Amino acid sequence: MPRKKPFSNKQKKKQLQVKRERKRGDGSGPSSRNASVERGAERQSDTSDSEAADIRRINQQPGREGRHDPNRFRLHFERETKEEVEKRKKVAREKILQPVSEKEMEINIGDIYPADKGLGIPRRPSWTYDMTREQLLRKEEKSYREYLDDLHSRNPPGSLSHFEHNLETWRQLWRVLEMSDVILLIVDIRHPVLQFPPTLYSYITEELRKQVVLVLNKADLCPPPLVIAWKHYLASQFPHLLTVCFTSHPGQAYATVLQKKRLRKKAGCGQAGGPTDIMKACREITAGKVDLASWEKKINRDAVAERPDGEPAGDALDTVLMEHLSDAAMEMSRPSEELYKDGILTLGCIGFPNVGKSSVINSLVGRKVVSVSRTPGHTKYFQTYYLTPTVKLCDCPGLVFPSRVDKQLQILAGIYPVSQLQEPYSSVGYLCERTSFLSLLKLKHPSLEDAPKHHSLGDYDKPEPSWTAWDVCEAWAEKRCYKTAKAARNDVYRAANSLLRLAVDGRLCLCVRPPGYSCLKGHWENHPDLPEIIALQGRTEGDEAGEREEEEELEESSTEPEEEERDRDADDDEDRDGDDEDEGFRESRKKVAVPPGNLTVNMFNVLRENECE
Ligand SMILES: Nc1nc2c(ncn2[C@@H]2O[C@H](COP(=O)(O)OP(=O)(O)OP(=O)(O)O)[C@@H](O)[C@H]2O)c(=O)[nH]1
């Protein structure tokens, strides 16, 4: 018997890949994540292919019924050329960072979603019960291809944002919109216009004839005057839109990990800011057609159920009935024509990835029923939960809608995953020009790294060194001891990624402004609604004093885990526990613990002092 030939890992991988493609009946090439790029190339030979093969190639969609495809919901990304990456790296090394004015941070929704660029959502084509499942899927894929072609024909290459290319995920949105009576469209208050496609709003309100409640989430991360300004701006653009401010983590934006745990225990999951406002908005919409008394009772019960021992109160321990719909139900069902069927209000939570949809659901329920993660795209399949016998919640996977948001903002708003970036430095530059990074990160310029610690008198005449994005990454790598494995040089790439993740998480907080904000700043800063927003954010005088006390108490064990180093796809709760924190790191953190009361309590730039040491 002939001896087996040695087989490298790489060859084995390739072999498995080909085998999988063959099984799927797709001989068109590798199933890499940059299918959207491949699609462009494939399109040139489209005319000669049969329709079936043509359709199957869209995003490498799963080809056959009943076959499990682990990549079914994977995201697709365009890859940049090596030259582009190198060019941007050079700029990051050379361009001196200049602070950007507040005016330049104002964003008009019309610039993000211009009306004439076809930035709609793919629609589910019409169908009849005579059609087979295969025919329906094929029709949907064909219509989806046409949607993409139209989109690309109206927007020159490079002008469109990264957006959801997976038809499977769009199908989930269709289904959630169809089965819901009221849509909770959740956006991140730091940049709401990036995540509010007007065409989606008009599709829901005009075609589906359903109401939208816009949830301005993560209100704890944004200055109160800006929250109010955004609310007013959106109301001026969409006069019939109901808008609600919300936070799942009131008072936690500037707390340490351990503080957050305690606050969570102290407050319980249900103490989010905003559930009552959502309930009131739903009451206004349903106008007595659904009995929402059970919901109101639940909110009141959750409010008084705050227990010092952190145990959830009776109601929160009740079983939450959960429904999981089969694929067949997703494919062959019509929009529910009857609103509030069986006297039940179904609320569909939709929005971009990572805006906090699952957190809103958990906060409304009063305990964790949906897993939450800092990694965008964590929710893959929609599920429904009964909040009370007459209110049902439906969680939808996050979807990125096509827009004209520029690349840097896409990254910092979590639209384009940091993990997919080939060149993170220019995004760091963009971030630094729009935040007071120097005072927050407390960086020492790399050129001063070897300089003596204490200034001589003459040193004060020297101008402060200017910063490039590269310098910032170098300095952050130095500060955090990020070293390359081989040469033990500062690991700037890791530092850049770390900074971007702090920004996405809202700890190095970048908030964009509505048009006209800088001119009317004084007006928003003295607005009568300010106390309401401050209370919602969980920031009261008393709380701050309490936090400081808690800080003193916690100072001994101030061991913030190096969060960005962890598996970001892990569930938030596990993720933030810090129990498996590296011993050495824990020790080093102890050494740099900040004196009590010396925390930077800057809620809009919530990176803490002890994270910068
Ligand atoms: N500061 C702050 N963080 C929040 C809030 N709500 C959610 N987050 C954080 O935002 C991240 C994303 O939250 P999720 O609830 O998983 O968001 P999602 O929209 O369901 O995300 P996908 O599953 O990607 O669609 C998590 O790290 C949450 O802890 C909030 O109100 N304030």
The ligand as a Tripos MOL2 file, in Angstrom:
@<TRIPOS>MOLECULE
LIG
   32    34     1     0     0
SMALL
NO_CHARGES

@<TRIPOS>ATOM
      1 N1        -23.4020   52.8310   28.3940 N.pl3     1 LIG1
      2 C1        -24.3880   52.0500   27.9100 C.ar      1 LIG1
      3 N2        -24.0810   50.9000   27.2910 N.ar      1 LIG1
      4 C2        -25.0970   50.1420   26.8060 C.ar      1 LIG1
      5 C3        -26.4560   50.5210   26.9620 C.ar      1 LIG1
      6 N3        -27.2240   49.5720   26.3620 N.ar      1 LIG1
      7 C4        -26.3750   48.6400   25.8780 C.ar      1 LIG1
      8 N4        -25.0990   48.9740   26.1410 N.ar      1 LIG1
      9 C5        -23.8960   48.2270   25.7780 C.3       1 LIG1
     10 O1        -23.8420   48.1530   24.3570 O.3       1 LIG1
     11 C6        -23.3500   46.8930   23.9510 C.3       1 LIG1
     12 C7        -24.3220   46.2530   22.9830 C.3       1 LIG1
     13 O2        -25.5240   45.9410   23.6600 O.3       1 LIG1
     14 P1        -26.5670   44.8660   23.0860 P.3       1 LIG1
     15 O3        -27.7900   44.9700   23.9170 O.co2     1 LIG1
     16 O4        -25.9290   43.5230   22.9360 O.co2     1 LIG1
     17 O5        -26.8170   45.4740   21.6600 O.3       1 LIG1
     18 P2        -27.6280   44.8510   20.4280 P.3       1 LIG1
     19 O6        -28.2130   46.0050   19.6930 O.co2     1 LIG1
     20 O7        -28.5750   43.8010   20.8920 O.co2     1 LIG1
     21 O8        -26.4400   44.2360   19.6040 O.3       1 LIG1
     22 P3        -26.4860   43.1580   18.3880 P.3       1 LIG1
     23 O9        -26.7050   41.8370   19.0140 O.co2     1 LIG1
     24 O10       -25.1360   43.3500   17.7960 O.co2     1 LIG1
     25 O11       -27.5500   43.5670   17.4260 O.co2     1 LIG1
     26 C8        -23.1550   46.0830   25.2330 C.3       1 LIG1
     27 O12       -21.7920   46.1760   25.5910 O.3       1 LIG1
     28 C9        -24.0100   46.7850   26.2450 C.3       1 LIG1
     29 O13       -23.5210   46.6600   27.5670 O.3       1 LIG1
     30 C10       -26.7490   51.7520   27.6410 C.ar      1 LIG1
     31 O14       -27.8780   52.1730   27.8170 O.2       1 LIG1
     32 N5        -25.6710   52.4700   28.0960 N.ar      1 LIG1
@<TRIPOS>BOND
     1     1     2 1
     2     2     3 ar
     3     2    32 ar
     4     3     4 ar
     5     4     5 ar
     6     4     8 ar
     7     5     6 ar
     8     5    30 ar
     9     6     7 ar
    10     7     8 ar
    11     8     9 1
    12     9    10 1
    13     9    28 1
    14    10    11 1
    15    11    12 1
    16    11    26 1
    17    12    13 1
    18    13    14 1
    19    14    15 2
    20    14    16 1
    21    14    17 1
    22    17    18 1
    23    18    19 2
    24    18    20 1
    25    18    21 1
    26    21    22 1
    27    22    23 2
    28    22    24 1
    29    22    25 1
    30    26    27 1
    31    26    28 1
    32    28    29 1
    33    30    31 2
    34    30    32 ar
@<TRIPOS>SUBSTRUCTURE
     1 LIG1         1 GROUP 0 **** ****
